[in-house]
Amino acid sequence: MTVFVEPEGGTQGILDCRVDSEPLASLTLHLGSRVVASSQPLSTPAEPHIHVSATPNALRVDIEKLRPSDQGEYVCSASNALGSASASTYFGNRALHRLHLFQNLLCFLGLLAGLLFLLLVLGAFYAWRRRSFHKLSVGENSVEMASQKDTVQEEESNGICDDLVLVNKAALAPDCGYENNAVTSNVL
């Protein structure tokens, strides 16, 4: 007995039951107590989503749009004039459903990790920009302080130069009305 469940969503499945027998065997497929398919004509037709094809010593059941009621332990029974045999297998998409849940969980965790990484990069960029701006502000303040210091030094040197000009004028022209002694004594 061979079982196949479509990997894309697990919505379609195939059950294939084959035997080697001489004389030919009649095959019946059961799900629990319910007869799903038979190589002999059934009095009750199969469900609309179940398609049965029977050939000598083979029974194939195609199930479209798997339903929860289609899942379970299937038993294939073969019988002829010499005896009978049976095989069983689990058929369903429960494992695929769990696999899809796991894949969805992995996708979600991947997106979450990507989002956290993006936030980390944006935070690092923000911190870097803020630190660069802070260094620039400190640099501007030191430039302002240096220019203020230069201005003060220029004013002091201008004041000294003005005093020297007064001293020179007093020394060169004692009769111009400057008080020579007061100016020279202050500077010297």
C-alpha positions, 0 to 999 in steps of 0.5 A: 500500500502506497500513500502520497499527500501533496506537499503544497498545503496537503490538500490532495492525496492518493492511496494506492493499494496493489497485490500480486495474486492468482486468481485475481483478488478483490480489493476493499479500502476501509477507514475505520468501519466505513468502506471508502472504495472497492474494486467491486461495484458499491451500492453507495457511490463514493463521496464527490471529492473522492475518485476511485479507479480499479484495475485487476489487483489494484485500487487507487483512490484520489482524494481532493480537498482533504478534510479532517474526516478523511484522515486516519488509519486506512486498511486495504483488504485483498481477498480471493478464493485462496485467502485474504490479506490486509495492510494498513497505513496512516493517511492525512495531512496532520504532519504537513499541518504541523510542518506548515505551522513550523514554517510559519513560525520560522517566517515570523521569527525571521521577520522579527529578527529582521525588524530587531536588526533594523531597529539596532542599526537605526539606533546605532546610526542615531547614536553615531549622528548624535555623537558627531553633532555633539562633537561638532557643537563642542568644536564650535564652542571651542572655536568661539572661545578661541575667537573671543580670546583672540578678540580680547588679546587684540583689544589688550594689544590695541590698548597697549599700543594706544598707551605707547602712542601717548608716551611717544607723543609726550616724549616727542612734544613736551609742550603740547599740553600732555602731562608727560610725567603721569603718562610716562610713569604709568607705562614705565 
